[in-house]
Amino acid sequence: MKKRRRVRKPAGYHLQVRESARREADRQARYVRWERLLRARIQHVEWQIFALWVSCVVDVEGSIPTWMRDVLETRCPGFLEYEASYRRNHPKEDPFLWLRIWEWLHGNLFADAKQEGWLDAVAYYALRDPVAWLASEYCVMCRQEWKRQRPSSYPSLQEWRQAAANWEPPPEAYTRQVYKAWRRVHPERLAQAVRRYIDWEAFAYWTRPALEDEAEFPPVVQDSLQERCPGFLEYDTTLRRTERAEEFRSWQRLIEWGIDHFFADAKREGWFDVIIFSARQHPRAARTAEYCVRCEAQWLTGIPTPYPTFTEWRRAADDYVADPSEAEW
């Protein structure tokens, strides 16, 4: 019997797949309010941890223990019937219980996102949450350890989740800088810093059309910069005189100025990278950036008079949901 030849993926294949998934997630995210997407993503992370815990136990036991059946009946009423039906209809397939759990969850708890076409956006960003990533790595370790020596009793979901949060993966599995930085800061402090960064970035986006225009800054922008960033205008004016209008770097300087002034502690303590990572995964930050691009496209002939206040502009950015017939900016 001939040995089956392994098909090699072309160079860069996995990067292409990831990039395609990211683009599709971004596309779907444009058509739902950011608050709704964020709530669904947080919920998805919680259920992902639950599914990992269940799969660890079932994989080691080889079947669903009675006590786990009780948990599934309580947490996922109807799932066991769904799983039994699937097994009857697909007797030759491998069990892959965790896949059945995800199918059931997506068809029930995330049914609205699935029907409305933004489920991939929820799942994509939930899978990149540091808590979910760590739980996934911990699950791999548990399967290996528990198969070598089955535990006398299994941890509860809460115990397993806490152990995953406290676990230190081996160096070879812990290479991404963002997760190393994530370990250096308390979750509450990080959450506050991320909110502050998203607010700062929104303010900077609001100023960008004015900062990149040849005309004198609108009074509302000038006054706000003086209030929020004392000293920046004087610093920027000197450099601006040396640049051509089409090459103004005022906006980039404002971003850098804010980082140096408002996030110096995080940079010094080595966890600024995780602020940026978390902000990039946040639906509100993504929606604000997209709305800024939309405004710039609409203001090609000149910035509006009067220029909107930051409060007005940010409220409009928060309310912005793309129209399917609208071109992607």
N, C-alpha and C positions, 0 to 999 in steps of 0.2 A: 504494500500500500504506500502510495507516494505521500511524502511529508508535505503538508500544506505550507506554501510559501508565504512568509509574512510580507504584507504590503506596507512599504514605508511611506509615511506622509511627506510631501514636499517640504523643503526648508521654509520656515516661516508660516507653516499651515496653522499651528495653534495660535500664533499671534493674530493671524487674519480672522480666525474664528472668534477670538476674544474681541477684536475690534468691531467685527460685524455685530456681535451681541451688544456691545456698548452703544453702537449707533442706533440699533433697534430699540434699546431701552430708552435712550434719549428721545427718540421719535415718539414713542408711546407716552412718555412723561409729559410731553407738551400739551396733551389734550385732557388733562385732569388737574384740578386745583392742587397746589403743592401741599396744603394741609392734609388733604385726603390721602395723597400718595405717601406722605410721611407717616401717618397713622397706620396705614396698611403695611408699610415696610417694618415698623416697630413690631407689629403683630406677627409678621412673617418670621422675624428673627426668633421670637419666643416659640413659635411652633416648630421652627427648624431645630432648636435645642431639644424640644420634646421628641421630635422624630429621631434625632440622633441617639438619644437615651434609650428609646424603645428598641431601635435597631441593634444597639449594642447587646442588650439582654437577649433578644430573640435570636440573634446570630450565634451567640454562645450556646444558648439552650437548644437550638435547632427547631424550636416551635414556640408558640406563645404560651408562657406559663399562666396558670389559673389567675394568680394575683394580677398579672399584667392585663389579662382579659378584663378584669374588673376595672382597671384604670382606663382602658380603652373604651369600655362601655360608658364610663362616666364622662370622659373628656371628649370622646368622638362617637356619640350614639349613632349607630347604623354602620359604622366602619367594619365591624367584624362580619356582618352579613355581606357587605360589599366585597371584602377580601375572600370570603368563602365562595361567593359567586364567581369571582375572577379565577380562583384556583380550579373550580369545576370546568370552566370554559377554556382554560389554558393549562391543562395538566402536565404538559411536557416542559413548560417554562420554569426557570429558576425562580424561587420565591420572591427575592428582592422586596421584602416587606416595606422598606422605607419608600420605595417607589409607589407602592399602593397607598401608603399614608399620604404622600404628596398629592397623588391624583385625587384622593378623597378630599383633602383639605382645599385644594384648588377648585374642586367642583362644588364645595359647600361653603366653607368660611370665606373664600376669596372669589365667590361666584360672580359678584358684581364686577370686580376687576377683570375677570376672565371674559365675561360677556361684553364689557365695554371696551376691551382691547388694550388694557394697560397692565396686565398681569406680569408680562416679561420685565417691565420696568420695576415693579415691586420686587420680584425675585432676584433680578440682577444686582440691585444695590443692597438688598438684604444679605446676600451671600458674601458681600465684601465688607460687611460690618466686622470690626475687630473681635467682638464678642462671639459672633457666629463662626468666624474663622478659627478662633482658639478652641471652641467646642468641637469643631470638625476634626482638628488635629488630635484633640484629647480622645475623641471617639475611636480613632485609628489605634491609638495606644491601648485603650481599654480592651478592644477586641483581641489584640495580640496577647496582652497580659492575662486576660480572663480565660482565653483558650488554653494557655499554658497551665494556669492554675485557677480553676473555677472558684469564685468567691463563695464563702459559706452563706452569705446573704448579699443581695444587691442593694446599692444605694438608692434612696428615693430620688425623685426628679430634682428636688431642691438640693439634696446633698451632692448629687452628680454635677449639677450646674455650678455649685460653689467650688467643687474640686476642680472643675474645668477652668474656672476663672483664676484659681490660684496656681494652676499647673504651669511649670516652666518647660516648654518643649526643648528637645535637644537642639544644639546649635545648627545642625544641618537642616532642620525643619523651621528654623526661626531666623530666616535671612533677611526678610523685608524690613527696611529701616523703620517704616511706619509703626510696625508692631513692637519694635524695641522701644520707640519713643512713647508708645501708648502705655507701656509698663511704668513710665517715669512720673505719671501724673494721676491724681485721684480723679475718678469719673466726674464728680460734681464740678471740680475745678476745670476740667477739660470742657465740660458742657457749657460752662459760663464763658470760657475763652472762645469757643466756637461761635456762640451767639454774638459775642462782641466782635469777632472777626467778620461774620456775615453782615452785621450792621455797618461796620466800617467799610467793607467792600461795596455795600449798597450805596453808601454816601459817595464813595469814589466814583461809582458808575454814574450816579446822578450828575456829578460835576463834569464827566468826560466830554460830552458834546461841547460844553462851554470852554473847557481847557484846550481842546483841540481846534477851536475856531480862531480865526484871525482877529475877530472883533474884540472889543473890551469885554471883560467878564461882566455878566449881568449882576446888578447890585445884590440880588438874593444869593448868588453863588459866592460873591466876594465877601459878603457879611458872614455867611455860614463858614467859609474857610477861616476867616479871622477868629471866629468863635471857637470852632473845633480844633483848628490847627494853627495856633498862634505862632507866627514866625515863618510859616511855609510860603506865603505869598512873597515876602521879601527875598527869601532864598530862591524861589522859582523865577522871579522877575529878572534877576541878574543872569541866570542861565538861559532864559527864554530869549533874551536879546541876541544871543549868539547863534540861534537856530532859525532856519527857514520855516515859514508857516506850515508847510506840508510835513515838516519833521519835528514839530513840537513834541517834547517828551514830558510835558507837565504832568500828564496823567500817571505815567510810570513813576515819576518822582514822588507824586502824592501817595501812591501805593507803598513805595519804599519808605517814605517818611512815616506813614502810619504804622508800618510794621516795626520800625526802629523805635518809635515813641510809645506804642501801646502794647507791644508784645515782646519787649526786651527780656522779661523774666523767662518766658517760654523758650526763647532762643538760647539764653544763657544756660538754662537747665536741661536743654536737649530734647524738648518735646514740641517744638514749633511745627515740625513736619506733620505731626498727627493733627494739628489744628487745620492745616491746609487740606490734608487728606479728608478729614471729617467734613469740612466745608464743601469740598468738591462733591461729596456724596449727598449733600443736603438738598432736598428739592427746592427750598426757598432760594438758596444761593444760585442754583441753576436757572430758576425762573427769572430772577432779577437780572442775571447776565443776558439772558435771551431777550428780555424786555428792553434792555439798554441797546442791544443791536437793532431791535425793531425801531426804537426811537431814532437812532442815528440814520437808518434807512429812510425814514419818513421826513427827517430834517435835513436832507442833502442840500436843499436850497438855502438853508439858514436856520439857526436856532430860533425857537419861538419867542415872541414877545407878547405878554410877559413870560418869562421863564418860570416853569412850575416850581413851587416850593418843594423841598425834599419830602415833606410829609405827604403832599399831593402825589408826587411822583412815585413814592414807595407804595402808597395805597393802590395806585394804578398797576404797579408791577405785581403786587400780591394778588390782585384780581385778574391778572392776565391769564387767559387760557387760549391757546392757538385754535384758530378755525381750520378745520381739515382742508378747506379750499384755499387757504392762505399759503403763499409761497414760504418756504423755509428760508429765514434770513441768514 
